[in-house]
Amino acid sequence: MRLQFGELNITPRVVDRLHELDFTVPELEDAIADHKSDCDGEPSVYVGTYGKYNDGSLCGLWIDLSTFDDYDEFINFCKAIHADEEDPELMAQDYECFPRQWYNEGFMSEDDFDHIKEYTEMCDKHGAEAVDDYMELHDELDNFEEAYCGEWDSEEDFARHIVEECYDLERTMGDLSDTSTTKPSDASCSCMTTRWAPTITCSATSDPFPPSLPPRAFRKEKFFT
């Protein structure tokens, strides 16, 4: 049976081991087609074994981690593609499209697998650029959705959003068309918002507006609290 590099030779003993892993030979062929990575943006690992590597063989398969429902299914499949070894010591020989801290040549833990699944879901939902920006300063994604504010075309648009979120201008400033209005109310707001490179912070108490932001050419930016 052809893998990415090398082959799984189907012998009676291999067939028995596949049955122990709840695979038939045709089922494993279908599973390989389902889980093989095209290395086109999917979170993937190249799975060989230490036994084959020590014998000078890189026989293995690029595997798309996003195609598995849980860790046990992933491990079972990895053992099946190396069923020519009685007790394969799995080896993650390379990886792509997920943060480095969740890669381990000595093989992936269930926690790392779950982190990568979460990373993939967040990338699908919010875009890989925003998630990767966040991961530059954090080790996990537990607070990503709470911190992520969204995307704006400019600093000015972002500042307008903060003002609208943090201030009731009519209540604070009064009716500006009425010259007889009394002093503004003591309404207050406190917020802290940050985006990456360069960092902007906006904080306010009873002041009617946040600090002014100089106009500048600007690409779309991701903002986090």
N, C-alpha and C positions, 0 to 999 in steps of 0.2 A: 504494500500500500504506500503510495507516494506521499511524502511529507514535503515541507518546503526545501529542506536539504536532507538527502538520504531517504531511506524507505523503512517502513515497518514490515518486516518479513512475517507473513502469516504462517505459523506452524501450529500443530495441535496444542502445544503448550500455551501459545499466545492466545488461541481461541478460548482456552479454559480461563485464562486470566481476564480476558475481556468479559466473559460471562460473569466472573466474580465482581466485575465493575458495572454489571447490568448493561453491557453492550454486546450486540452481535457485530460481525464484520460489516454488513451493509449499514447498520446503524452508526458505526464509527465513521464510515465513509461520508455519510450524510452530516454527521456532527462536525467533521473536519471542514466540510464546505460551509457550514453555518458559522463556525467560530474562527476560521482562518482570517487574519487581518490583511487588508489591502495596504496597510501603512499609509493611509490617506487622511490623517487627522484623527483616527480613532485611538483611544488609550490602549496601548498594546505592549506585550512582552514577548520576547523570543525565549521559548522554553525548550531547553535540552536537559541533559542529566550530567552529573559529575562523573559517572561511570563512563559514558561515551566521550566526554571531554578529555578525561585522563587517557583514553585510548586513541586520542587524536581525531575524534569525530565531532562535528558540529550538527549532527542529525537532530532535527527539531522542527518547530513550527512557530511562526509569528501568530499570536493569539489576540483577538479583539476582546478585551475585558468587558466591554459594554454589552456583549451578547449573552452574558450569564446572569441568571436571576440571583444566585447566591454563591458564596465561597466554596461550599462543598461540591456544587456542580462543576465549578472551575477546576478544583483539585482532581476530581474524579476523571475529568476529560484529559488533564495533563498526564495522569497515570496511564490512561488508556492508550494515548499515542506513543507511550514508551512501555507498552506491555511486553516487549521482548526482554525486559529486565524483571527479575523476580520482585525486587523491592527498589524501584527507581528513586534515586536521590535527586529530586528536581532542582534545576539550576536556571535561574532567570539570567540569560546571557546578555540581554540588551533590553532597552525599553524606549518608548517614545510617547509624547503627547499626554504626559501627566507630570506633576511636580517631582523633582529629584528625591525629596525626603521620603517618598513612599516606594522607592525602588530598593530592592535588596537582592543581591546576587544569590545569597543563601536561601532565598525564596521568600515569597510574599506572605505576610501574616494576614489573618482575617481582618484585623483592624485596618491594615493598609489597603486591602481590597475594598472594604467599606468606604474608606476615605476617597478612593479613586472613583467609585460609583457615585458618591455624592458630588465630587468634582465634576464628573461628566454631566450630571443632572443640572448643576448650577451653570455650567457652560452652555448647555442647550437652552436654558431659561433666560440667562442674562448676557450671554456672549463671553467667549473665552478671554477677550482682552480685559474686561472688567474683573473677572475672577483671577486672572494671572497677576494683574496689578495688586489686588488684595493679598495674594499669596506671597508677594515679595516681602511683606512685612509681618505675615502671620504663618503659623504652622498648621492651622486647620481652618475649616470653614464654618464653625459653629455659629459665629455671629455675622456672617457675611450679609445675609438678607436684611438683618437689622441695621447694618452699617451702610449698605448701598443705597444711595439717594436717587441715582438715575444718571441720565446723560443729557447734557445741554450743549448748544452750539457755541457758547461763549461764556466768559466769566460774568458778563453783564446779565445774560439770561439767567444764570445761576443765582446772582445776587437778587434779581427781581423775584425769583422763586422763594428765596429765603425771607425777603421782606413780606411777601404775601402769606407765607407760612407763620411767621413770627409776630406780625403786627396787625392790629386792627387800626388802620390809619385814620379812619373817620372818627373812631372813638378817641384816639390819641391826640390828633391834631384839631379835631372839631371841624366844623363846616368852614373851609377856607374862603368861601364866597361871602360869608357873613362877617363883616369887620367888627361886629359887636361881640363876637364870641369871647368867652372867658379863656383863661389859660388851659392848655391841654391837660387831659386827665393824667393820673399817675399809673395808667396801665403799663405793665412791664412784661418783658419776655426775655428769656435767656436761651440761647442756642449756640451750639458749637458745631461747625461744619468744616470738614477738611477734604481736600482732594490732593492727589499726588502731583508732585513736581511741576511747577512750584506749589507749595502749600498755601492755601488761603484759609484764614480763620475769620469768622464773623461772630461777634458777641454783642449783646445789647441788653440794656436794662430799660431806662425810661427814655433813652435817646430815640428820636423818631426814625433815624435811618442808620444802617451800618456804615462803616468806613467806606469812602468812595473807592472805586476800582478803576484804574487807568485803562482807557481804551487801548486795544491791541489786536493785531491779527491773531486768530485763534482757531485751532482745530477742535472738533468735538472732544469733550472731556468727560471722564467718569468721576463722580463725586461720591465721597463716603463721609459718614459722620464718625 
